[in-house]
Amino acid sequence: MSDAHHPFCPRPRHARTHRLIPVALAAVCLFIAQACSRRPETTQSATPTPPTQVAEGDGVLLSTTIDRREASTSELLQLEIRTTAKAGLVLSSPELSGHQSLEVLEVVRLPAIKRPDGVVEQRWTAILEPDLPGSALAPGVKLAIRDANAGALSYVATGPIPVEIRSVLQPDDPIVVTELRSAAMPPPAGEPIWHRLRPAVAGAVAGLIVILVVAGSAVFVVRSRLRAPRIASSRKTIATLLLQAQGMSPTEQSRALGTCARVLRLGIAERTEVPAHAMTDAELLDRCPQLSQIPGLIDLMADIERILCSGSDISHAGVTDVLARTDRALDDLSTFIPTRYLAESEVAA
């Protein structure tokens, strides 16, 4: 009998096993391909884009971005404010409004960047603290835009951004209520010494409370005055001196000029954060070259120093002119934003 298998006889088991191997390999490859194709979609959906508000004004692009859409009552949120302004435009500090269930703790201004084409980029970061769980609104931002060349004033603003605040407590968390028990009454006795000293102690406590209230009020007033912008109060002082300029004596004229020199250096120190009161005009320009962009500021400071050092008399019209120039310089300083210049390679990076 030959070794060939009869047509009606079953084939060996190893022959059927070899036929199933390619089918199994094809099924495994198909499963791996489907798993790889689904993975990027899951990763992309797991990282939502932070909500952003964008507004455009006259040569200004304003954008506000909240760092996340949801937070708990124990977490702080950050609102990033970005502006891009063309050359010749001056922006005010951001005004935050329209927020609900979120408290603005502080607003931090980062250093501005001026690109070689004259465009100024500025950033602020506002720290927000949730009050209660539920729906909340991050504040909208409003900026004033002043065109230094045309003298025009306009505004640009973004709306509030909705966020969700969740509680740190879960609905099924147990709440333990402890029964309050009153203390047992002591047995009756004779009149204690406390009853005799009660009027004196009550008077001392009342006096201490009054002293603390007065001291707290004084500290609040002093801190409020220290935090108030110096330029605004300086302009009020200059306006008062302008009304009195025509009737000033020579001594009063010298004091008025000294006041002009002092408030100008205080305004420069407030806007540039440099000790302007202890620096000469040349040192100020070397430390902050952007001061030369304020029309007539350095010349005005030089004129005041020359008049005070020479001891010569000055007419009432001359005093009035110096006071008016000082008021204009303070107005320009109130919206002055110092920047640091970068090389073209640093901006590209």
MILOKOL-726057 format. One record per residue: residue number from 1; residue in one letter; chain; x, y, z of N, C-alpha, C, CB in turn. Coordinates in steps of 0.2 Angstrom, whole numbers. Glycine has a CB too. Example, Ala and Ser with C-alpha at 12.3 -4.5 7.8 and 13.67 -1.06 7.14 Angstrom:
1_A_A_66_-28_39_62_-22_39_66_-16_39_57_-22_45 .
2_S_A_64_-11_35_68_-5_36_64_0_39_70_-3_29 .
***
This chain:
1_M_A_4_-6_0_0_0_0_4_6_0_-5_0_6 .
2_S_A_3_11_-4_7_17_-5_6_22_1_5_21_-11 .
3_D_A_11_27_2_11_31_7_6_37_7_18_34_8 .
4_A_A_4_38_0_-1_44_-1_-7_42_3_-2_45_-8 .
5_H_A_-10_48_5_-17_47_9_-22_46_4_-18_54_13 .
6_H_A_-27_42_7_-33_41_3_-37_47_3_-37_35_6 .
7_P_A_-41_49_-3_-45_55_-3_-50_55_3_-48_55_-9 .
8_F_A_-53_50_5_-58_50_10_-55_50_17_-63_45_9 .
9_C_A_-49_49_18_-46_49_24_-44_56_27_-39_45_24 .
10_P_A_-45_57_34_-43_64_36_-36_65_36_-46_64_44 .
11_R_A_-35_72_35_-28_74_35_-25_74_42_-27_81_32 .
12_P_A_-18_74_43_-15_74_49_-16_81_53_-7_73_48 .
13_R_A_-16_81_60_-18_86_64_-13_92_63_-18_85_71 .
14_H_A_-7_91_61_-2_96_61_-3_100_54_5_94_60 .
15_A_A_-6_97_49_-8_101_43_-13_106_44_-10_96_37 .
16_R_A_-19_104_48_-24_109_50_-21_115_54_-30_106_53 .
17_T_A_-17_113_59_-14_119_63_-10_124_59_-9_115_68 .
18_H_A_-6_121_54_-2_126_50_-7_131_46_2_122_45 .
19_R_A_-13_128_44_-18_132_40_-21_138_44_-23_128_37 .
20_L_A_-21_137_51_-25_142_55_-20_147_58_-28_139_61 .
21_I_A_-13_146_57_-8_151_59_-9_158_56_-1_149_59 .
22_P_A_-9_158_49_-10_165_46_-16_168_48_-10_164_38 .
23_V_A_-22_165_49_-28_168_51_-27_171_58_-34_163_51 .
24_A_A_-24_168_62_-23_171_69_-19_177_69_-20_166_74 .
25_L_A_-13_177_65_-9_183_64_-13_189_61_-3_181_60 .
26_A_A_-17_187_56_-21_193_53_-25_196_58_-25_191_47 .
27_A_A_-29_192_62_-33_195_68_-30_199_73_-37_189_71 .
28_V_A_-24_197_75_-20_201_80_-18_207_77_-14_197_82 .
29_C_A_-15_207_71_-13_214_67_-19_219_67_-10_212_60 .
30_L_A_-25_216_65_-31_221_65_-33_224_71_-37_217_62 .
31_F_A_-32_220_77_-34_222_83_-29_228_86_-34_216_88 .
32_I_A_-22_227_84_-17_232_86_-18_238_82_-10_229_85 .
33_A_A_-20_237_76_-21_243_71_-27_248_74_-22_242_64 .
34_Q_A_-33_244_76_-38_248_79_-37_251_85_-44_243_80 .
35_A_A_-33_248_90_-31_251_96_-27_257_95_-27_246_100 .
36_C_A_-22_257_90_-17_263_89_-21_268_86_-12_261_84 .
37_S_A_-26_267_82_-30_272_79_-35_276_84_-34_270_73 .
38_R_A_-37_273_89_-41_276_94_-37_280_99_-45_271_97 .
39_R_A_-31_278_101_-27_281_106_-27_289_105_-21_278_107 .
40_P_A_-25_292_99_-24_299_99_-31_303_100_-22_301_92 .
41_E_A_-37_300_98_-43_303_99_-44_304_107_-49_299_96 .
42_T_A_-43_298_111_-44_299_118_-39_304_121_-42_292_121 .
43_T_A_-33_304_119_-28_309_122_-30_316_120_-21_308_119 .
44_Q_A_-33_317_114_-35_324_112_-41_326_116_-36_324_105 .
45_S_A_-45_322_117_-51_324_121_-50_325_128_-57_319_120 .
46_A_A_-45_322_131_-43_323_138_-40_329_140_-39_317_140 .
47_T_A_-38_333_135_-34_340_137_-38_345_133_-27_340_134 .
48_P_A_-44_348_137_-48_353_134_-44_360_134_-54_354_138 .
49_T_A_-45_364_129_-42_370_128_-45_375_133_-43_373_121 .
50_P_A_-40_379_136_-43_384_141_-47_389_138_-37_387_145 .
51_P_A_-52_392_141_-57_397_138_-53_403_138_-63_398_142 .
52_T_A_-54_407_132_-51_413_131_-56_418_128_-45_412_126 .
53_Q_A_-55_424_130_-59_430_127_-54_435_123_-63_434_132 .
54_V_A_-56_437_117_-52_441_113_-56_447_111_-49_437_107 .
55_A_A_-52_453_111_-55_459_108_-50_463_105_-59_463_114 .
56_E_A_-52_467_100_-48_471_96_-50_478_96_-47_469_88 .
57_G_A_-45_483_97_-47_490_97_-43_494_92_-45_493_104 .
58_D_A_-42_500_93_-38_504_88_-30_502_89_-39_512_89 .
59_G_A_-28_497_85_-21_495_85_-19_491_91_-17_501_85 .
60_V_A_-24_489_95_-23_485_101_-27_478_101_-25_489_107 .
61_L_A_-23_473_102_-26_466_103_-26_464_110_-22_461_98 .
62_L_A_-32_463_113_-33_461_120_-35_454_121_-37_466_124 .
63_S_A_-32_450_125_-35_443_126_-34_441_133_-31_438_122 .
64_T_A_-39_438_136_-39_435_143_-41_428_143_-45_439_147 .
65_T_A_-37_424_147_-37_417_147_-37_414_154_-31_414_143 .
66_I_A_-42_410_156_-42_407_162_-39_400_162_-50_406_165 .
67_D_A_-35_399_167_-31_393_167_-35_386_167_-26_393_173 .
68_R_A_-41_386_169_-45_380_169_-52_381_169_-43_375_174 .
69_R_A_-56_377_167_-63_378_167_-67_376_173_-67_374_161 .
70_E_A_-64_372_177_-67_369_183_-61_370_189_-69_362_183 .
71_A_A_-64_371_195_-59_371_201_-63_370_207_-55_378_201 .
72_S_A_-60_368_212_-63_367_219_-63_374_223_-60_361_223 .
73_T_A_-67_374_228_-67_380_233_-60_381_236_-72_379_238 .
74_S_A_-56_376_236_-49_376_240_-44_378_235_-48_370_243 .
75_E_A_-45_379_228_-40_380_223_-40_388_221_-41_376_217 .
76_L_A_-35_390_219_-34_397_216_-34_397_209_-28_401_219 .
77_L_A_-37_401_205_-37_402_198_-33_408_196_-45_403_195 .
78_Q_A_-30_407_190_-26_412_187_-29_415_180_-19_410_186 .
79_L_A_-30_421_180_-32_424_174_-27_428_170_-38_429_175 .
80_E_A_-25_426_164_-19_429_161_-22_434_156_-15_424_157 .
81_I_A_-19_440_156_-21_446_152_-15_448_148_-23_452_156 .
82_R_A_-16_448_141_-11_449_136_-13_455_132_-9_443_132 .
83_T_A_-9_460_130_-10_465_126_-4_466_121_-11_472_130 .
84_T_A_-6_468_115_-1_469_110_-3_476_107_-1_463_104 .
85_A_A_1_481_107_-1_488_105_4_490_100_-1_493_111 .
86_K_A_2_494_95_6_497_90_10_502_93_2_499_84 .
87_A_A_15_504_89_20_510_91_15_516_92_26_511_87 .
88_G_A_17_520_97_13_527_98_7_526_102_11_529_91 .
89_L_A_5_520_104_-1_519_108_1_518_116_-5_513_106 .
90_V_A_-3_521_120_-1_520_127_-7_517_130_1_527_131 .
91_L_A_-6_512_134_-12_508_138_-12_510_145_-11_501_136 .
92_S_A_-18_510_148_-19_511_155_-18_504_158_-26_514_157 .
93_S_A_-19_504_165_-19_497_169_-25_494_168_-17_499_176 .
94_P_A_-26_487_168_-32_484_167_-37_485_172_-31_476_166 .
95_E_A_-43_486_170_-49_487_175_-53_480_175_-53_493_173 .
96_L_A_-54_477_180_-57_470_181_-64_471_184_-53_465_185 .
97_S_A_-69_469_180_-76_470_182_-80_464_180_-79_476_180 .
98_G_A_-86_463_183_-91_458_180_-90_451_183_-91_458_173 .
99_H_A_-86_450_188_-84_444_191_-90_442_196_-77_443_194 .
100_Q_A_-91_436_197_-96_433_202_-93_427_205_-103_432_198 .
101_S_A_-94_427_212_-92_421_216_-84_420_215_-95_415_214 .
102_L_A_-81_425_213_-73_425_213_-71_431_215_-71_423_205 .
103_E_A_-66_431_220_-63_437_223_-56_438_220_-62_436_230 .
104_V_A_-54_444_218_-48_446_215_-43_447_221_-48_452_210 .
105_L_A_-38_443_222_-33_444_227_-28_449_225_-30_437_229 .
106_E_A_-25_448_219_-20_453_217_-19_452_210_-13_451_221 .
107_V_A_-16_458_207_-15_458_200_-7_460_199_-19_463_196 .
108_V_A_-4_455_196_4_456_195_5_458_188_7_449_197 .
109_R_A_9_463_187_11_465_180_18_463_179_11_473_180 .
110_L_A_19_460_173_25_457_171_29_462_167_24_450_167 .
111_P_A_36_462_166_39_467_162_37_467_155_47_465_162 .
112_A_A_36_473_152_34_473_145_40_472_140_31_481_144 .
113_I_A_38_470_134_43_469_129_41_473_123_43_461_127 .
114_K_A_46_477_120_46_481_114_50_477_109_48_488_116 .
115_R_A_46_476_104_49_472_98_53_478_93_44_468_94 .
116_P_A_57_475_89_60_480_85_56_484_80_65_477_80 .
117_D_A_50_482_78_45_486_74_41_490_78_40_481_71 .
118_G_A_42_491_85_39_496_89_33_493_93_37_502_85 .
119_V_A_31_487_91_25_484_95_27_482_102_22_478_91 .
120_V_A_22_484_107_24_483_114_19_477_116_23_489_118 .
121_E_A_22_472_119_18_467_122_18_467_130_21_460_120 .
122_Q_A_13_467_133_12_467_140_8_462_143_9_474_142 .
123_R_A_9_459_149_6_454_152_4_455_159_9_447_151 .
124_W_A_-2_454_161_-3_454_168_-6_447_171_-9_459_170 .
125_T_A_-6_445_177_-9_439_180_-13_441_186_-3_434_181 .
126_A_A_-19_439_185_-24_440_191_-25_434_195_-31_444_188 .
127_I_A_-24_434_201_-26_428_206_-33_429_208_-20_428_212 .
128_L_A_-37_423_207_-44_423_209_-45_418_214_-48_422_203 .
129_E_A_-49_419_219_-51_414_224_-58_413_224_-49_417_231 .
130_P_A_-61_407_224_-68_405_224_-71_406_230_-69_398_221 .
131_D_A_-77_409_230_-81_410_236_-86_404_238_-85_416_236 .
132_L_A_-90_402_233_-95_397_235_-95_392_229_-102_400_236 .
133_P_A_-97_386_230_-97_381_224_-103_383_219_-98_374_226 .
134_G_A_-103_381_213_-108_383_208_-105_386_202_-113_387_211 .
135_S_A_-109_389_198_-107_393_192_-104_400_194_-113_394_187 .
136_A_A_-99_402_191_-95_408_193_-93_411_187_-89_407_198 .
137_L_A_-91_418_187_-89_421_181_-82_424_183_-94_427_179 .
138_A_A_-77_423_179_-70_426_179_-71_433_177_-65_423_175 .
139_P_A_-68_438_179_-69_445_177_-67_447_170_-65_450_182 .
140_G_A_-71_452_167_-69_454_161_-64_460_162_-75_457_157 .
141_V_A_-61_462_157_-55_467_157_-57_473_152_-48_463_155 .
142_K_A_-55_479_155_-56_485_151_-50_489_151_-62_489_153 .
143_L_A_-48_491_145_-42_495_145_-43_502_141_-36_491_141 .
144_A_A_-40_507_143_-40_514_140_-34_514_135_-40_519_145 .
145_I_A_-35_516_129_-30_517_124_-30_525_122_-32_513_117 .
146_R_A_-23_527_122_-22_534_121_-17_535_115_-20_538_127 .
147_D_A_-19_538_110_-14_539_104_-10_545_106_-18_540_97 .
148_A_A_-4_544_107_1_550_109_2_555_103_8_547_111 .
149_N_A_1_552_97_2_557_91_-5_561_90_4_553_85 .
150_A_A_-10_557_89_-17_561_88_-20_563_94_-21_556_84 .
151_G_A_-19_561_100_-22_563_106_-29_560_107_-22_571_106 .
152_A_A_-30_555_103_-37_552_104_-37_547_109_-39_549_97 .
153_L_A_-43_546_112_-44_541_118_-50_536_116_-46_545_124 .
154_S_A_-48_530_117_-53_525_115_-52_519_120_-52_522_108 .
155_Y_A_-57_514_120_-57_509_125_-58_502_121_-63_510_130 .
156_V_A_-55_497_124_-56_490_122_-57_485_128_-49_487_118 .
157_A_A_-62_481_127_-64_477_133_-66_470_131_-70_480_137 .
158_T_A_-65_465_136_-67_458_135_-73_456_140_-61_453_136 .
159_G_A_-77_451_139_-82_450_143_-80_445_148_-88_447_139 .
160_P_A_-84_443_153_-82_438_159_-82_431_156_-88_438_164 .
161_I_A_-78_427_159_-78_420_157_-81_415_162_-70_418_156 .
162_P_A_-86_411_160_-89_406_165_-85_401_167_-95_404_162 .
163_V_A_-85_399_173_-81_393_176_-86_390_181_-74_396_179 .
164_E_A_-84_384_182_-88_380_187_-84_378_193_-90_373_184 .
165_I_A_-87_380_199_-83_379_206_-87_373_209_-83_385_210 .
166_R_A_-83_368_211_-86_362_215_-83_362_222_-83_356_211 .
167_S_A_-87_359_226_-86_359_233_-81_354_235_-92_358_237 .
168_V_A_-77_355_240_-72_349_242_-76_344_246_-66_352_246 .
169_L_A_-82_345_248_-86_340_251_-90_336_246_-90_343_257 .
170_Q_A_-90_330_247_-95_326_242_-102_325_246_-92_319_241 .
171_P_A_-107_324_241_-114_324_244_-115_318_249_-119_323_239 .
172_D_A_-111_313_248_-112_307_253_-107_307_259_-111_301_249 .
173_D_A_-103_312_260_-99_313_265_-103_313_272_-94_319_265 .
174_P_A_-101_309_277_-105_310_283_-103_316_287_-103_304_288 .
175_I_A_-108_319_290_-108_325_294_-109_323_301_-113_330_292 .
176_V_A_-104_324_306_-104_322_313_-107_328_317_-98_319_315 .
177_V_A_-112_327_320_-115_332_324_-114_330_332_-123_333_323 .
178_T_A_-111_334_335_-110_333_342_-114_336_347_-102_335_344 .
179_E_A_-117_333_352_-122_336_356_-118_341_361_-126_331_360 .
180_L_A_-121_347_362_-118_351_366_-122_351_373_-118_359_364 .
181_R_A_-118_349_378_-121_349_385_-118_354_389_-118_342_388 .
182_S_A_-123_357_393_-122_363_397_-118_360_403_-128_366_399 .
183_A_A_-114_364_406_-110_363_412_-114_363_418_-104_367_413 .
184_A_A_-113_359_423_-116_359_429_-115_365_433_-114_353_433 .
185_M_A_-121_368_436_-120_374_440_-117_373_446_-127_377_441 .
186_P_A_-112_377_448_-109_377_454_-114_378_460_-103_381_455 .
187_P_A_-112_375_466_-116_376_472_-116_383_474_-114_372_477 .
188_P_A_-122_386_476_-122_393_479_-117_394_484_-129_395_481 .
189_A_A_-114_400_484_-109_402_489_-110_409_490_-102_400_487 .
190_G_A_-105_412_494_-105_419_496_-103_423_489_-101_421_501 .
191_E_A_-104_430_490_-102_434_484_-95_434_483_-104_441_486 .
192_P_A_-93_431_476_-86_431_475_-83_438_474_-85_427_469 .
193_I_A_-76_438_473_-72_444_472_-74_447_465_-65_443_473 .
194_W_A_-76_442_460_-77_445_454_-83_450_453_-78_439_449 .
195_H_A_-88_449_457_-93_453_457_-91_460_459_-99_451_462 .
196_R_A_-86_461_464_-84_467_466_-80_471_461_-81_467_473 .
197_L_A_-76_467_457_-71_469_452_-74_470_445_-65_465_452 .
198_R_A_-80_468_444_-83_468_438_-84_475_435_-90_465_438 .
199_P_A_-86_480_438_-86_487_435_-79_489_433_-89_492_440 .
200_A_A_-74_488_437_-67_490_435_-65_486_429_-62_489_441 .
201_V_A_-66_480_429_-64_476_423_-67_478_417_-64_468_425 .
202_A_A_-74_479_417_-78_481_412_-75_488_409_-85_482_413 .
203_G_A_-74_492_413_-71_499_411_-64_498_407_-71_504_417 .
204_A_A_-60_494_410_-54_493_407_-54_490_400_-49_489_411 .
205_V_A_-59_485_400_-60_481_393_-63_486_388_-65_475_394 .
206_A_A_-68_490_390_-70_495_386_-65_500_383_-76_499_389 .
207_G_A_-61_503_388_-55_507_386_-51_504_381_-52_510_392 .
208_L_A_-49_497_382_-44_494_378_-47_493_371_-43_487_380 .
209_I_A_-54_492_370_-57_491_364_-57_498_360_-65_489_365 .
210_V_A_-58_503_364_-58_510_360_-51_511_358_-60_516_365 .
211_I_A_-46_510_362_-39_511_359_-37_507_353_-34_509_365 .
212_L_A_-40_500_353_-38_496_347_-42_499_341_-40_489_349 .
213_V_A_-48_501_342_-52_504_336_-48_510_333_-59_505_338 .
214_V_A_-46_515_338_-43_521_335_-36_519_332_-42_526_341 .
215_A_A_-32_514_335_-26_513_332_-27_509_325_-22_508_337 .
216_G_A_-32_505_325_-33_501_318_-36_506_313_-39_496_319 .
217_S_A_-40_511_315_-42_516_310_-36_520_308_-47_521_313 .
218_A_A_-31_522_312_-26_526_310_-21_522_306_-22_528_316 .
219_V_A_-20_516_307_-16_512_303_-19_511_296_-15_505_306 .
220_F_A_-26_510_296_-29_510_289_-28_516_285_-37_508_290 .
221_V_A_-29_522_288_-29_528_285_-21_529_282_-30_534_289 .
222_V_A_-16_527_286_-9_528_284_-8_524_278_-5_527_290 .
223_R_A_-10_517_279_-8_513_273_-12_514_267_-10_505_275 .
224_S_A_-18_517_268_-22_519_262_-18_525_258_-29_521_263 .
225_R_A_-16_530_262_-12_535_259_-6_533_256_-11_541_264 .
226_L_A_-2_528_259_4_526_256_3_522_250_8_521_261 .
227_R_A_-3_518_249_-4_515_243_-7_519_238_-9_509_245 .
228_A_A_-10_525_239_-13_529_234_-8_531_229_-17_535_237 .
229_P_A_-10_532_223_-5_534_218_-3_541_219_-8_534_211 .
230_R_A_4_542_219_7_549_220_6_554_215_14_548_222 .
231_I_A_5_551_209_4_556_203_-2_560_204_5_552_197 .
232_A_A_-8_556_206_-14_560_206_-14_565_212_-20_554_208 .
233_S_A_-11_564_218_-11_569_223_-6_574_221_-9_565_229 .
234_S_A_-1_573_217_4_578_215_1_583_210_10_575_212 .
235_R_A_-4_580_206_-7_585_201_-12_589_205_-11_581_196 .
236_K_A_-15_587_210_-19_591_214_-15_597_217_-23_587_220 .
237_T_A_-9_595_220_-5_600_223_-3_605_218_1_597_226 .
238_I_A_-1_603_212_1_608_206_-5_612_204_4_604_200 .
239_A_A_-11_610_204_-17_614_202_-18_619_207_-23_609_202 .
240_T_A_-17_618_214_-18_623_219_-12_628_218_-17_619_226 .
241_L_A_-6_626_217_-1_631_216_-2_636_210_6_628_215 .
242_L_A_-5_633_204_-7_637_198_-12_642_200_-10_632_193 .
243_L_A_-17_641_205_-21_646_206_-18_652_211_-27_643_210 .
244_Q_A_-13_650_214_-9_655_218_-3_658_215_-7_652_225 .
245_A_A_-2_656_209_4_658_206_5_666_205_5_655_199 .
246_Q_A_0_669_204_0_677_202_2_681_208_-6_679_199 .
247_G_A_0_678_214_1_682_220_7_679_225_-5_682_224 .
248_M_A_11_675_222_17_673_226_22_678_227_19_666_222 .
249_S_A_25_677_233_31_681_234_37_677_231_32_682_242 .
250_P_A_43_680_231_49_677_229_51_670_233_55_681_229 .
251_T_A_50_670_239_51_664_243_46_659_241_50_666_251 .
252_E_A_39_661_241_34_656_239_36_653_232_27_659_239 .
253_Q_A_38_657_227_40_655_220_45_650_221_42_661_216 .
254_S_A_50_651_225_56_646_226_53_639_229_61_648_230 .
255_R_A_48_640_233_45_634_236_41_630_231_41_635_242 .
256_A_A_38_634_227_34_631_221_38_627_216_29_636_218 .
257_L_A_44_630_215_48_627_210_51_620_213_54_631_208 .
258_G_A_53_621_220_55_615_223_50_609_223_57_617_230 .
259_T_A_44_611_224_38_606_224_38_603_217_32_610_226 .
260_C_A_39_607_212_38_604_205_44_599_204_39_610_200 .
261_A_A_50_601_206_56_596_206_54_590_210_62_599_208 .
262_R_A_51_590_216_50_584_220_45_580_217_48_587_227 .
263_V_A_39_583_215_34_578_212_36_575_206_27_582_211 .
264_L_A_40_578_202_42_575_195_46_569_197_46_580_191 .
265_R_A_51_569_202_55_564_203_51_558_207_61_566_208 .
266_L_A_46_560_211_42_555_214_38_551_209_37_558_219 .
267_G_A_35_555_204_31_552_198_36_547_194_28_557_194 .
268_I_A_42_549_193_47_545_189_48_538_193_53_548_187 .
269_A_A_49_539_200_50_533_204_45_529_204_52_536_211 .
270_E_A_38_531_204_32_527_204_32_523_198_26_531_206 .
271_R_A_33_526_192_32_523_186_38_518_184_31_528_180 .
272_T_A_44_520_186_50_516_183_53_512_189_55_521_181 .
273_E_A_51_513_195_53_509_201_61_510_202_52_502_200 .
274_V_A_63_516_201_70_518_202_71_523_207_74_519_195 .
275_P_A_76_524_211_77_529_216_78_536_212_82_528_221 .
276_A_A_73_539_209_74_545_205_76_551_210_68_547_202 .
277_H_A_74_551_216_76_557_220_83_557_222_72_556_227 .
278_A_A_87_552_221_94_551_222_99_551_216_96_546_227 .
279_M_A_96_553_210_99_552_204_99_558_200_96_546_200 .
280_T_A_104_560_196_104_566_192_100_564_185_111_568_190 .
281_D_A_99_569_181_95_568_175_99_563_171_94_575_172 .
282_A_A_106_564_170_109_559_166_109_552_168_117_562_165 .
283_E_A_109_551_175_109_545_178_102_542_176_110_545_185 .
284_L_A_96_546_177_90_544_175_89_541_168_85_549_177 .
285_L_A_92_545_163_91_543_156_95_537_155_94_549_152 .
286_D_A_101_536_159_105_530_158_102_524_160_112_531_161 .
287_R_A_98_525_166_94_519_169_88_518_165_93_521_177 .
288_C_A_84_523_163_78_522_159_78_526_153_72_523_164 .
289_P_A_81_524_148_81_528_142_74_530_139_85_525_136 .
290_Q_A_69_526_141_62_528_138_59_534_141_57_522_140 .
291_L_A_62_537_146_60_544_149_61_549_143_64_546_155 .
292_S_A_65_548_139_66_554_133_60_554_129_72_552_129 .
293_Q_A_56_549_129_50_549_125_44_553_128_47_542_124 .
294_I_A_45_555_134_40_560_137_42_567_135_39_559_145 .
295_P_A_38_571_131_40_577_128_41_582_134_34_580_124 .
296_G_A_47_585_133_49_590_138_51_589_145_44_595_138 .
297_L_A_51_582_147_52_581_154_59_582_156_50_573_155 .
298_I_A_64_580_153_71_581_155_73_588_155_76_577_151 .
299_D_A_70_592_149_72_599_149_68_603_155_69_602_142 .
300_L_A_62_601_156_59_604_162_63_603_168_52_602_163 .
301_M_A_65_597_170_69_596_176_75_600_176_70_589_177 .
302_A_A_79_601_170_85_604_170_83_612_171_88_603_163 .
303_D_A_78_615_168_76_622_169_75_623_176_70_624_165 .
304_I_A_71_619_180_69_620_187_76_620_191_65_615_189 .
305_E_A_80_615_190_87_615_193_91_621_192_91_608_192 .
306_R_A_91_623_186_95_629_184_92_635_188_95_631_176 .
307_I_A_86_636_188_83_642_191_84_642_199_75_643_190 .
308_L_A_83_636_202_84_635_209_92_636_211_82_629_212 .
309_C_A_96_634_207_103_634_209_106_641_207_107_629_205 .
310_S_A_103_645_202_106_652_201_104_657_206_104_654_194 .
311_G_A_98_656_209_96_661_214_93_667_211_101_663_218 .
312_S_A_92_667_204_89_673_201_82_673_202_91_673_193 .
313_D_A_79_679_201_72_680_202_68_678_195_70_688_203 .
314_I_A_62_676_196_58_673_190_51_677_191_57_666_191 .
315_S_A_49_678_185_42_682_185_37_677_186_41_685_178 .
316_H_A_31_680_188_25_676_189_23_672_183_19_681_191 .
317_A_A_24_675_177_22_671_171_27_665_170_23_676_165 .
318_G_A_33_666_172_38_661_172_36_655_177_45_663_173 .
319_V_A_34_657_183_32_652_188_26_648_185_30_655_194 .
320_T_A_21_652_182_15_649_179_17_644_174_10_654_177 .
321_D_A_21_646_170_23_641_164_27_635_167_28_645_159 .
322_V_A_31_635_172_34_629_175_29_625_178_39_631_180 .
323_L_A_24_628_181_19_624_184_14_620_179_14_628_189 .
324_A_A_13_624_174_9_621_168_12_615_165_7_626_163 .
325_R_A_19_616_164_23_611_161_24_605_165_30_614_159 .
326_T_A_24_606_172_24_601_177_18_597_177_26_603_184 .
327_D_A_12_600_176_6_596_176_5_592_170_0_601_176 .
328_R_A_8_595_164_7_591_158_12_585_158_9_595_152 .
329_A_A_18_586_161_23_580_162_20_575_167_29_583_165 .
330_L_A_17_577_172_13_572_177_8_568_173_11_575_183 .
331_D_A_4_571_169_-1_568_165_2_563_160_-5_573_161 .
332_D_A_8_564_157_11_559_153_14_554_157_16_563_149 .
333_L_A_16_555_163_19_550_167_14_545_170_23_553_173 .
334_S_A_8_547_170_2_543_173_1_537_168_-4_547_174 .
335_T_A_2_538_162_1_532_157_7_530_154_-4_535_152 .
336_F_A_13_532_157_19_529_155_21_522_157_25_534_157 .
337_I_A_23_518_152_24_511_153_31_510_151_19_506_149 .
338_P_A_36_509_156_43_507_154_44_500_151_48_508_160 .
339_T_A_48_500_146_49_493_143_57_492_142_46_493_136 .
340_R_A_58_486_141_65_484_140_66_482_133_68_478_145 .
341_Y_A_71_484_129_72_482_122_76_476_122_76_488_119 .
342_L_A_74_472_117_77_465_116_80_465_109_72_460_116 .
343_A_A_85_461_108_88_460_101_83_457_97_95_457_102 .
344_E_A_84_457_90_80_454_86_80_446_87_81_456_78 .
345_S_A_86_443_88_86_436_89_83_434_95_94_434_90 .
346_E_A_82_438_101_79_436_107_71_436_106_80_441_112 .
347_V_A_69_441_102_62_442_100_60_436_96_60_448_97 .
348_A_A_64_434_91_62_428_87_62_421_91_67_427_81 .
349_A_A_66_421_96_66_415_100_60_415_104_73_415_104 .
***
